[in-house]
Amino acid sequence: MVYKFKLVSDEVSNFVREIEIGSNSTFLQLRNAILDSVGYAKNDLDSFFLCNDDWEFQEEIAQEDMGSSSDQDLWIMADTPLSELIEDEGQRLAFVFDYLTERSFFMELKQIEIGRTLSEPICTMKRGNPPAQSMDIDEFNQRLEREAARMASDFDDMDTDQYNDIGYNDEELNGYDELNMD
């Protein structure tokens, strides 16, 4: 069986990669195929996360055991075949390639081809340039500040009248500060 994954980035709108890989291949082989397809070095720690339909991270498939004492199952990339955790078309995953800034590729299993095998994963589509593999911490902080400023501006621009808020006056609140809450 062959899995066909589509990868996108929330940083680069025209970035797309499609990777085909055998279902018995490991997550480590998928990781290496992804890194090869974008030209990233393979010396950084990264992880896969199974995601729900809202892209919320669920199970982690780690590159190595970091000695966690969690109650959850520990999945290691080199030891975990894709077919052990991925069964259905539409399955969503995130590949976190930059832990410091939690930057990720978002992946979806687009197709399962039964009766076909691959000895090595292949990248069948490359569109757009990937984001930089790592981001300078100052650049990351500036990005966070811009996002926070944008959100604050959006909040400040909200018109309370749109919610039919007629407001209140101080007379309406008389007596509330004198309530005994004992």
C-alpha positions as CSV (number, residue, x, y, z in Angstrom):
1,M,0.0,0.0,0.0
2,V,1.2,3.5,-0.8
3,Y,0.3,6.7,1.1
4,K,0.2,10.0,-0.7
5,F,0.6,13.0,1.7
6,K,0.2,16.6,0.9
7,L,2.2,19.2,2.9
8,V,1.5,22.9,3.2
9,S,2.8,25.8,5.3
10,D,1.0,28.5,7.1
11,E,4.0,30.8,6.4
12,V,4.2,30.5,2.6
13,S,0.9,30.5,0.8
14,N,2.2,28.9,-2.5
15,F,4.2,26.1,-0.8
16,V,3.1,22.5,-1.5
17,R,4.8,19.2,-1.4
18,E,3.4,15.8,-2.1
19,I,5.2,12.7,-0.8
20,E,4.4,9.1,-1.7
21,I,5.6,6.5,0.7
22,G,5.0,2.8,1.5
23,S,2.6,2.3,4.3
24,N,5.2,0.0,6.0
25,S,7.8,2.7,6.0
26,T,8.6,4.4,9.3
27,F,7.9,7.9,10.4
28,L,11.7,8.4,10.3
29,Q,11.7,7.6,6.6
30,L,8.8,10.0,6.1
31,R,10.7,12.7,8.1
32,N,13.8,12.2,5.9
33,A,11.7,12.4,2.7
34,I,10.1,15.7,3.9
35,L,13.5,17.2,4.8
36,D,15.0,16.1,1.5
37,S,12.1,17.6,-0.4
38,V,12.6,21.0,1.2
39,G,16.4,21.0,1.5
40,Y,16.6,21.1,5.3
41,A,19.4,19.7,7.3
42,K,18.6,16.6,9.3
43,N,20.4,17.6,12.5
44,D,17.6,19.3,14.4
45,L,15.0,17.7,16.6
46,D,11.5,17.5,15.2
47,S,8.3,15.5,15.7
48,F,5.1,14.4,14.1
49,F,1.8,14.9,15.7
50,L,-1.4,13.2,14.8
51,C,-4.1,15.9,14.6
52,N,-7.8,16.0,14.8
53,D,-10.0,17.7,12.2
54,D,-9.3,21.1,13.9
55,W,-5.5,20.6,13.6
56,E,-5.2,20.1,17.4
57,F,-2.2,18.1,18.3
58,Q,-3.0,14.6,19.7
59,E,-0.4,11.8,19.7
60,E,3.3,12.7,19.3
61,I,5.7,10.6,17.3
62,A,9.1,11.8,18.5
63,Q,12.5,11.5,16.9
64,E,13.9,10.1,20.1
65,D,12.9,9.3,23.6
66,M,13.5,12.4,25.7
67,G,12.9,10.5,28.9
68,S,9.3,11.6,29.4
69,S,7.4,10.0,32.2
70,S,4.0,10.5,30.6
71,D,1.0,8.2,30.9
72,Q,0.6,8.4,27.1
73,D,2.1,5.9,24.7
74,L,5.6,6.8,23.5
75,W,6.0,6.6,19.7
76,I,9.5,6.8,18.2
77,M,9.9,7.6,14.5
78,A,12.5,4.9,13.7
79,D,10.4,2.2,15.4
80,T,6.9,3.2,14.2
81,P,5.6,2.1,10.8
82,L,3.1,4.6,9.3
83,S,0.4,1.9,9.1
84,E,0.5,1.5,12.8
85,L,-1.0,5.0,13.4
86,I,-2.4,6.0,10.0
87,E,-5.3,4.1,8.4
88,D,-7.7,6.5,6.8
89,E,-7.6,9.0,3.9
90,G,-8.0,12.5,5.4
91,Q,-5.9,11.8,8.4
92,R,-4.2,15.0,9.5
93,L,-0.7,15.4,10.9
94,A,1.7,18.2,11.8
95,F,5.4,18.0,11.3
96,V,7.1,20.4,13.8
97,F,10.4,21.2,12.2
98,D,11.4,24.1,14.5
99,Y,10.7,23.4,18.2
100,L,11.9,26.8,19.4
101,T,9.1,28.6,17.4
102,E,6.8,25.7,17.0
103,R,6.8,26.1,13.2
104,S,5.2,23.2,11.3
105,F,4.2,21.7,8.0
106,F,0.6,20.7,8.0
107,M,0.0,17.3,6.3
108,E,-3.0,15.3,5.1
109,L,-3.2,11.8,3.8
110,K,-4.8,12.5,0.4
111,Q,-4.8,9.0,-1.0
112,I,-4.2,5.3,-0.2
113,E,-3.2,3.2,-3.2
114,I,-3.9,-0.5,-2.4
115,G,-1.8,-3.0,-4.3
116,R,1.1,-0.7,-5.0
117,T,4.4,-0.7,-3.2
118,L,7.4,1.7,-3.1
119,S,10.9,0.8,-1.9
120,E,11.8,4.4,-1.2
121,P,9.6,7.5,-0.6
122,I,9.4,10.0,-3.5
123,C,8.4,13.6,-3.7
124,T,5.9,13.8,-6.6
125,M,5.2,17.5,-6.5
126,K,7.2,20.6,-5.5
127,R,5.5,24.0,-5.6
128,G,6.8,27.1,-4.0
129,N,9.8,27.6,-1.8
130,P,9.7,26.3,1.8
131,P,10.0,28.7,4.8
132,A,13.5,29.0,6.3
133,Q,14.3,25.9,8.4
134,S,15.0,28.0,11.5
135,M,14.0,31.5,12.5
136,D,16.1,34.0,14.3
137,I,14.7,34.5,17.8
138,D,14.5,38.3,17.3
139,E,12.6,37.8,14.1
140,F,10.3,35.4,15.9
141,N,9.7,37.9,18.7
142,Q,9.0,40.7,16.2
143,R,6.4,38.4,14.5
144,L,4.7,37.8,17.8
145,E,4.7,41.5,18.6
146,R,3.1,42.3,15.2
147,E,0.5,39.6,15.7
148,A,-0.3,40.9,19.2
149,A,-0.5,44.5,17.9
150,R,-2.9,43.3,15.1
151,M,-5.1,41.5,17.6
152,A,-5.1,44.5,19.9
153,S,-6.0,46.8,17.0
154,D,-8.8,44.4,16.0
155,F,-10.1,44.4,19.5
156,D,-9.9,48.2,19.8
157,D,-11.8,48.6,16.5
158,M,-14.7,46.6,17.7
159,D,-17.9,48.8,17.8
160,T,-19.9,48.0,20.9
161,D,-23.1,49.1,19.2
162,Q,-22.8,46.2,16.8
163,Y,-23.7,44.0,19.8
164,N,-26.7,46.2,20.7
165,D,-24.9,47.3,23.9
166,I,-26.8,50.3,25.2
167,G,-24.2,50.8,27.9
168,Y,-24.8,51.6,31.5
169,N,-24.5,54.5,33.9
170,D,-23.2,54.8,37.4
171,E,-26.7,55.1,38.9
172,E,-27.4,51.5,37.7
173,L,-24.5,50.2,39.8
174,N,-25.5,52.0,43.0
175,G,-25.6,49.5,45.9
176,Y,-23.5,46.8,44.2
177,D,-20.3,47.8,45.9
178,E,-22.1,47.7,49.3
179,L,-23.2,44.0,48.9
180,N,-22.0,41.8,51.6
181,M,-20.5,38.7,50.0
182,D,-20.0,36.7,53.2
